[in-house]
């Protein structure tokens, strides 16, 4: 079995650090890099890309709402034309940095509140995914389970790598439970590891309401800003490898 292990990285801003990127980059196979609107800045982006290149790790754009104070986790009422431009703006920012460093961007993902909204709203997913395709049709969309994103990607000839969020609860439609709901974020490392084992052994996740759901995951996502993220990543990687699995960058899974 081959599976990608990825993390959201580069989410500091100026002198403020968020997460332990250097340590996580020794454990993951793909990195989703913040592009300056919900977190990150040009220098952090450049440093993260350089470290990823040195480790042979795939780099993708992690695009979100322009919400530094709320870390992109608050819903924003933005006109569709402007929101589409914001998505392209972030893709372009990271693509420029990866080009200069000779380490091409392989994928993209939607962050936080924007990600939750796109995953649940086909009318929003359509134009935003079309914008990604117009920017670079070779990009893979890394996304939690979402019929809206999958349908839009198929229409635009894009590949989707379904990502399992080990530390986030799912609803009965296999969508992420909003962070405002009690139990949406799973903080117990033992419980997170048990969810990963269930995914690897059965290909399923148990929803917040107790329903077993199929998740055909290509990747497992770790949130770098959560406490104990490095040790948890190390444990999950060990679990996969001891079970005979092989950690593989996202781009090599969907050739």
Order of alpha helices (4+ residues) and beta strands (2+ residues): beta-alpha-beta-alpha-beta-alpha-beta-alpha-alpha-beta-alpha-beta-alpha-beta-beta-beta-alpha-beta-alpha
